[in-house]
Amino acid sequence: MTKILLVDDNESNLTAIESLLARDDYLFVKARSGRQALKILLHEYDFAMILMDVKMPNLDGFETAALIYEREKLKHIPIIFITAHGYEEENIYKGYQAGAVDYIYKPINPDLIRAKVSVFIDLYKKNYKLIEQERKLSLINKNLEAEINERKNSEEKVNALNFQLLENIDKLETANRNLDRFAFMASHDLQEPLRKIRVLGSRLSEKYSDLLDEDAKVYLSRIEKAANRMQLLIRDILTFSKISLEEKKFIKSDLNSILNEILTDELDHSIKEKQAIIEVDELPELIVNPNLIRPLFFNIIGNALKYSKSNVQPIIRIYSDSSSKEAGNNYSRIFFKDNGIGFEQKYSEQIFKMFNRLHFQNEYEGTGVGLALCKKIMEVHGGFITATSILGVGSTFIISFPMNLKVTESEYLSVSKQTC
């Protein structure tokens, strides 16, 4: 409700003004003197206007208005002076100087006072809305500033975290390279004492076989088997470590030629021993590192031969599909499908972890490095390796090479040197 402060030393004048304006539903607060008005305004300042008589004892209307407008919170309240007819022009001017916005002369014209009060009340309401709007805009501004500052702080934090992450990645890559270098050097240095163990064990078996009892022969046999397994493990670790240390050289290679070398040179004995059938379709030419493709093919086909069923002729089919699209990129996929013992599909990710095996060592020979090596080789090529399998039916290993493999300038130079 709109509040109006009425100030007059005459109670009947206050009552008359209140009755004239009562129909407009205003809330009136009355003061019998200038001092009383000032006391009221100490605690209440939400008045839409003040109607004040000029002639009052002690503090007249002009003096009271001057004191009211000394306070910043009260300067927005319009004051209309009520005075008698014939008031001197000099005093009227004095009233305006004190801050009055208008005059109403006695005897009061009811329509005139209602009209004037209505105009100033309407102005007050509009002004109040503007003030509220300004307050809301100011609050929105502050919230926006706080949000902008928060976003800036967040961006700074994200940038700091990204910088820290890049540093950590760089440190991790350095640590990995150092670890691979250490593994390579350690494995390389282990070969000499291991070679001596194997040579001495072989000489002991050949020269003193007749002097050894059965238990000693068993122990010697176990030493030789352990040394052989250690030799395989060192070989695989060396191969695994060399992937990170070797200079990346990608060239357009005929995969058929590489595959044929593996089948005829390295796996020929195993294929004949198992009487395996190898069915090969035409493979594509791809930009690859041929030094890494050889151990990749060797391990995948070697696994298919190793995990073949007893009393069942192994059949391994190798074919390609260059029309596959994965994650929005074109991939050339090569499939290695066998009819071996297979495995449960839930182990399809576990088998590519380092030293992870699904079978006991006495069932199938191996070091648990081969498939981890294959995974790392595919990562170097920006591709991946997956497997699908049914226990007792067989497995299919799939290697996916990106068709749009990008090589760096240094890699391109190495390609040029090898192809010119």
C-alpha positions in Angstrom: 0.0 0.0 0.0 1.2 3.5 -0.9 2.3 5.6 2.2 1.8 9.3 2.6 3.2 11.4 5.4 0.8 14.3 6.5 2.5 17.0 8.6 0.3 19.8 10.2 0.1 21.2 13.7 -3.7 21.3 13.4 -5.4 18.0 13.9 -8.5 19.0 12.1 -6.5 19.9 8.9 -4.9 16.4 9.1 -8.3 14.8 9.3 -9.7 16.9 6.5 -6.8 15.9 4.1 -7.1 12.3 5.1 -10.8 12.2 4.4 -10.3 13.9 1.0 -7.8 11.3 -0.1 -9.3 8.3 1.7 -11.1 6.9 -1.4 -7.8 6.3 -3.2 -6.8 3.7 -0.6 -3.6 5.3 0.7 -1.9 4.5 4.0 -1.5 7.8 6.0 1.0 8.5 8.7 0.4 11.8 10.6 2.8 14.1 12.4 1.7 17.2 14.5 5.0 19.0 14.0 8.2 19.2 12.0 10.1 17.5 14.8 7.6 14.6 15.0 7.9 14.2 11.2 11.7 14.0 11.4 11.4 11.4 14.2 9.1 9.3 12.0 11.5 9.6 9.1 14.4 8.3 11.2 12.8 4.8 11.0 10.5 5.0 8.0 11.5 6.3 4.6 9.3 4.3 2.2 6.8 7.2 1.8 5.5 8.0 -1.7 5.2 11.7 -0.8 4.8 14.2 2.1 2.0 16.8 2.4 3.2 19.4 4.8 1.8 22.7 6.2 4.2 25.6 5.9 3.2 27.5 9.0 4.0 25.5 12.0 5.5 26.4 15.4 9.2 25.8 16.3 10.1 24.2 12.9 8.2 25.6 10.0 7.7 23.6 6.8 10.7 25.1 4.9 13.1 24.3 7.8 11.6 20.8 8.2 12.0 20.1 4.4 15.6 21.3 4.4 16.4 18.9 7.3 14.6 16.1 5.6 16.6 16.5 2.3 19.9 16.4 4.2 19.5 12.6 4.5 20.4 10.8 1.3 17.7 8.1 1.8 14.9 10.8 1.9 15.9 12.9 -1.1 13.6 11.0 -3.4 10.4 11.8 -1.5 8.5 14.7 -3.1 7.1 17.3 -0.7 3.9 19.4 -1.5 3.5 22.4 0.8 0.0 23.4 1.9 -0.3 27.1 2.5 -2.9 29.9 2.7 -3.9 32.0 -0.3 -1.9 35.2 -1.0 1.4 33.8 0.3 4.1 36.0 -0.8 6.0 35.1 -3.9 9.3 35.3 -2.1 8.3 32.6 0.4 7.0 30.4 -2.4 10.4 30.6 -4.0 11.9 29.8 -0.6 9.8 26.7 -0.5 11.0 25.5 -3.9 14.5 26.1 -2.7 13.8 23.9 0.3 12.9 21.1 -2.0 9.2 21.4 -2.5 7.8 20.1 -5.8 4.4 21.9 -5.6 2.0 24.0 -3.6 -1.7 23.5 -2.6 -3.5 26.6 -1.4 -6.1 26.8 1.3 -9.0 26.4 1.2 -8.2 23.1 -0.4 -9.9 22.2 -3.7 -10.7 18.4 -3.4 -10.3 17.6 -7.1 -7.1 19.5 -7.3 -5.4 17.8 -4.3 -6.5 14.4 -5.6 -5.2 15.2 -9.1 -1.8 16.5 -7.8 -1.3 13.6 -5.3 -2.3 11.1 -8.0 0.3 12.5 -10.4 3.1 12.3 -7.9 2.0 8.9 -6.6 2.1 7.6 -10.2 5.6 9.1 -10.6 6.7 7.5 -7.4 5.5 4.1 -8.5 7.2 4.4 -11.8 10.4 5.6 -10.1 10.1 2.8 -7.6 9.9 0.2 -10.5 12.9 1.8 -12.1 14.8 1.6 -8.9 13.8 -2.1 -8.4 14.8 -2.8 -12.0 18.1 -1.1 -11.5 18.6 -3.1 -8.3 17.8 -6.3 -10.2 20.1 -5.4 -13.0 22.8 -4.6 -10.6 22.4 -7.9 -8.9 22.4 -9.7 -12.3 25.5 -7.7 -13.1 27.2 -8.8 -9.9 26.2 -12.5 -10.6 27.5 -12.2 -14.1 30.8 -10.7 -12.9 31.0 -13.5 -10.3 30.3 -16.1 -13.0 32.8 -14.6 -15.3 35.4 -14.5 -12.6 34.6 -18.1 -11.7 34.9 -19.2 -15.3 38.2 -17.4 -15.6 39.4 -19.1 -12.4 38.1 -22.4 -13.7 39.9 -21.9 -17.1 43.1 -21.0 -15.2 42.7 -24.1 -13.1 42.0 -26.2 -16.2 45.0 -24.7 -18.0 47.1 -25.3 -14.9 45.8 -28.9 -14.7 46.4 -29.4 -18.5 49.9 -28.1 -18.1 50.5 -30.4 -15.2 49.0 -33.3 -17.1 51.3 -32.6 -20.1 54.3 -32.5 -17.7 53.1 -35.7 -16.1 52.6 -37.4 -19.5 56.1 -36.2 -20.6 57.6 -37.6 -17.3 55.7 -40.8 -17.8 56.8 -41.2 -21.4 60.4 -40.5 -20.2 60.0 -43.0 -17.4 58.6 -45.6 -19.8 61.4 -45.1 -22.3 63.9 -45.4 -19.4 62.1 -48.5 -18.2 62.1 -50.1 -21.7 65.8 -49.2 -22.0 66.5 -50.8 -18.7 64.5 -53.9 -19.6 66.4 -54.1 -22.9 69.8 -53.7 -21.3 69.0 -56.0 -18.4 67.6 -58.7 -20.7 70.6 -58.3 -23.0 73.0 -58.7 -20.1 71.2 -61.7 -18.8 71.8 -63.6 -22.0 75.5 -64.2 -21.4 75.2 -65.9 -18.0 72.2 -67.8 -19.3 74.1 -69.0 -22.3 76.8 -70.3 -19.9 74.2 -72.1 -17.8 72.9 -73.8 -20.9 76.3 -74.7 -22.3 77.6 -76.1 -19.0 74.4 -78.0 -18.4 74.7 -79.5 -21.9 78.3 -80.5 -21.3 77.4 -82.0 -17.9 74.7 -84.0 -19.5 76.9 -85.3 -22.3 80.1 -86.0 -20.4 78.9 -87.2 -17.0 75.5 -88.8 -17.9 76.7 -92.3 -17.0 77.9 -91.1 -13.6 74.6 -89.4 -12.6 71.8 -91.2 -10.9 68.2 -90.9 -11.9 67.4 -88.0 -9.5 70.4 -86.0 -10.8 69.3 -86.6 -14.4 65.8 -85.3 -13.5 67.2 -82.2 -11.9 69.6 -81.6 -14.8 66.6 -81.9 -17.2 64.6 -79.4 -15.2 67.6 -77.0 -15.3 67.8 -77.3 -19.1 64.0 -76.7 -19.4 64.1 -73.7 -17.1 67.0 -72.3 -19.0 65.3 -72.7 -22.3 62.1 -71.0 -20.9 64.3 -68.2 -19.6 65.8 -67.8 -23.0 62.4 -67.5 -24.6 61.3 -65.0 -21.9 64.4 -62.8 -22.4 63.9 -62.9 -26.1 60.3 -61.8 -25.8 61.1 -59.0 -23.3 63.9 -57.8 -25.6 61.5 -57.7 -28.5 58.9 -55.9 -26.4 61.4 -53.3 -25.2 62.8 -52.7 -28.7 59.4 -51.5 -29.9 59.6 -48.3 -27.8 63.4 -47.8 -28.5 63.4 -48.5 -32.2 63.2 -45.6 -34.6 59.7 -45.4 -36.1 60.0 -46.1 -39.9 56.8 -46.5 -41.8 56.9 -47.6 -45.5 54.4 -48.9 -47.9 54.7 -52.6 -47.5 53.4 -55.7 -49.2 51.9 -57.7 -46.3 51.7 -60.8 -48.5 55.5 -60.9 -48.8 56.0 -60.4 -45.1 53.4 -63.1 -44.3 55.1 -65.5 -46.8 58.5 -65.0 -45.1 57.0 -65.8 -41.7 55.2 -69.0 -42.9 58.2 -70.4 -44.9 61.2 -69.3 -42.8 60.1 -69.1 -39.1 56.9 -71.2 -38.8 57.6 -73.9 -41.4 58.7 -76.5 -38.9 55.6 -75.9 -36.6 53.3 -76.0 -39.6 54.7 -79.3 -40.8 54.8 -80.8 -37.3 51.1 -80.0 -36.8 50.2 -80.8 -40.4 48.4 -77.5 -40.4 46.5 -76.0 -43.4 47.1 -72.3 -43.9 44.5 -70.6 -46.2 45.6 -67.1 -47.2 43.6 -64.6 -49.2 45.2 -61.6 -50.9 46.4 -59.0 -48.3 46.6 -55.2 -49.0 49.6 -53.0 -49.2 49.7 -50.7 -46.2 52.0 -48.1 -44.7 53.6 -50.0 -41.8 56.8 -50.7 -40.0 57.8 -54.0 -41.5 60.2 -54.8 -38.6 57.2 -54.8 -36.3 54.8 -56.6 -38.6 57.0 -59.7 -38.6 56.7 -60.4 -34.8 53.0 -59.5 -35.0 52.2 -62.1 -37.6 54.6 -64.6 -36.0 52.9 -64.4 -32.6 49.3 -64.5 -33.9 49.9 -67.5 -36.2 52.2 -69.2 -33.6 49.4 -68.9 -31.0 46.9 -70.5 -33.4 49.3 -73.4 -34.0 50.1 -73.8 -30.3 46.5 -73.8 -29.1 45.3 -76.2 -31.7 43.2 -79.3 -30.7 44.8 -82.6 -30.2 43.9 -85.1 -33.0 42.3 -82.4 -35.1 44.1 -80.9 -38.1 44.7 -77.2 -37.5 43.1 -74.9 -40.2 44.1 -71.3 -40.1 42.4 -68.9 -42.5 44.0 -65.4 -43.1 42.0 -62.8 -45.0 41.4 -59.0 -45.1 38.6 -56.5 -45.2 39.5 -52.9 -46.1 36.0 -51.5 -46.0 35.5 -51.3 -42.2 34.7 -48.1 -40.5 35.5 -47.7 -36.8 34.9 -44.5 -34.8 34.5 -42.5 -38.0 37.8 -43.6 -39.5 38.6 -46.1 -42.3 40.4 -49.2 -41.2 41.9 -52.1 -43.0 41.3 -55.2 -41.0 43.1 -58.6 -41.2 41.5 -61.7 -39.7 43.3 -64.8 -38.4 40.6 -67.5 -37.9 41.5 -70.9 -36.4 39.7 -74.0 -35.3 41.7 -74.4 -32.1 40.6 -74.8 -28.5 39.3 -71.3 -28.2 38.6 -69.5 -24.9 35.6 -67.9 -23.1 34.8 -64.4 -24.5 35.0 -62.8 -21.1 38.8 -63.2 -21.3 39.1 -61.3 -24.6 40.8 -58.3 -23.0 42.7 -60.2 -20.3 44.7 -62.2 -22.9 46.5 -59.0 -24.2 47.9 -58.2 -20.8 51.6 -58.7 -20.0 52.5 -62.2 -18.6 48.8 -63.1 -18.5 48.0 -66.7 -19.5 44.7 -68.7 -19.4 46.5 -72.1 -19.2 49.1 -73.6 -16.9 52.7 -73.7 -18.1 52.8 -77.5 -18.2 49.8 -77.5 -20.6 51.1 -75.1 -23.2 54.6 -73.5 -23.5 54.9 -69.8 -23.6 55.9 -66.6 -21.7 52.7 -64.6 -21.7 54.4 -61.8 -23.6 53.3 -62.6 -27.2 49.8 -61.0 -27.3 50.9 -58.0 -25.2 53.6 -57.5 -27.8 51.0 -57.7 -30.6 48.9 -55.0 -28.8 51.8 -52.7 -28.4 52.8 -53.1 -32.1 49.2 -52.1 -33.1 49.2 -49.1 -30.8 52.5 -47.9 -32.5 50.6 -48.1 -35.8 47.6 -46.2 -34.4 45.4 -49.3 -34.7 44.2 -52.0 -32.4 43.9 -55.8 -32.0 40.7 -57.6 -30.8 39.7 -61.3 -30.5 36.4 -63.2 -30.6 36.3 -66.8 -29.5 34.1 -69.8 -28.6 35.5 -72.3 -26.2 36.1 -75.6 -28.0 35.3 -74.1 -31.4 38.1 -71.7 -32.2 39.2 -68.1 -32.2 39.5 -65.1 -34.6 42.1 -62.4 -34.0 41.5 -59.1 -35.8 44.2 -56.5 -36.4 42.9 -53.1 -37.6 45.2 -50.6 -39.3 44.1 -47.0 -40.0 43.9 -46.3 -43.7 44.8 -42.6 -43.1 47.9 -43.2 -41.1 49.9 -39.9 -40.9 53.6 -40.0 -40.7 55.8 -37.2 -39.4 58.4 -35.5 -41.5 61.3 -37.5 -40.0 59.3 -40.7 -40.6 58.6 -39.6 -44.1 62.3 -39.0 -44.7 63.1 -42.5 -43.5 60.4 -43.8 -45.9 62.1 -41.9 -48.8 65.5 -43.3 -48.0 64.2 -46.8 -48.0 62.2 -46.5 -51.2 64.7 -44.5 -53.4 
